[in-house]
Amino acid sequence: MLHYAVVFLIIAIIAAVLGFGGIAGTASWIAQILFVVFLVLFVISFLTGRRPKV
């Protein structure tokens, strides 16, 4: 999921350089949402983790 966030960020940067404001804004928004979702899932998986069976 972090990969998709980075891809959308690159698309947003390229679109902004080329002057496509709407596409850049949308791609940037998607990248931000995916990054936040990735961070939330990472924190949840870090906190729960795999516990050894006793």
C-alpha positions as CSV (number, residue, x, y, z in Angstrom):
1,M,0.0,0.0,0.0
2,L,2.9,2.3,0.6
3,H,4.0,1.6,-2.9
4,Y,0.7,2.9,-4.3
5,A,1.0,6.0,-2.1
6,V,4.4,6.7,-3.6
7,V,3.2,6.1,-7.2
8,F,0.3,8.5,-6.7
9,L,2.7,11.1,-5.2
10,I,5.0,10.8,-8.3
11,I,1.9,11.1,-10.6
12,A,0.9,14.2,-8.7
13,I,4.3,15.8,-9.0
14,I,4.6,15.1,-12.7
15,A,1.0,16.4,-13.3
16,A,1.8,19.6,-11.3
17,V,4.9,20.2,-13.3
18,L,3.0,19.8,-16.6
19,G,0.2,22.1,-15.4
20,F,-2.6,19.6,-14.9
21,G,-4.0,21.1,-11.7
22,G,-7.1,18.8,-11.3
23,I,-5.1,15.6,-11.9
24,A,-2.3,16.7,-9.6
25,G,-4.7,17.5,-6.8
26,T,-6.6,14.3,-7.1
27,A,-3.4,12.2,-7.3
28,S,-2.0,14.0,-4.3
29,W,-5.2,13.5,-2.3
30,I,-5.2,9.7,-3.1
31,A,-1.5,9.5,-2.1
32,Q,-2.2,11.2,1.2
33,I,-5.2,8.9,2.0
34,L,-3.2,5.8,1.1
35,F,-0.3,6.9,3.2
36,V,-2.5,7.5,6.3
37,V,-4.2,4.1,5.8
38,F,-0.7,2.5,5.5
39,L,0.4,4.2,8.8
40,V,-2.7,3.1,10.6
41,L,-2.4,-0.5,9.5
42,F,1.3,-0.5,10.4
43,V,0.7,0.8,13.9
44,I,-2.1,-1.7,14.4
45,S,0.1,-4.6,13.2
46,F,3.0,-3.4,15.3
47,L,1.0,-3.2,18.5
48,T,-0.8,-6.5,18.0
49,G,2.1,-8.4,16.5
50,R,2.5,-12.1,16.6
51,R,2.7,-13.5,20.0
52,P,4.4,-16.9,20.6
53,K,2.1,-19.7,21.5
54,V,2.5,-21.0,25.0
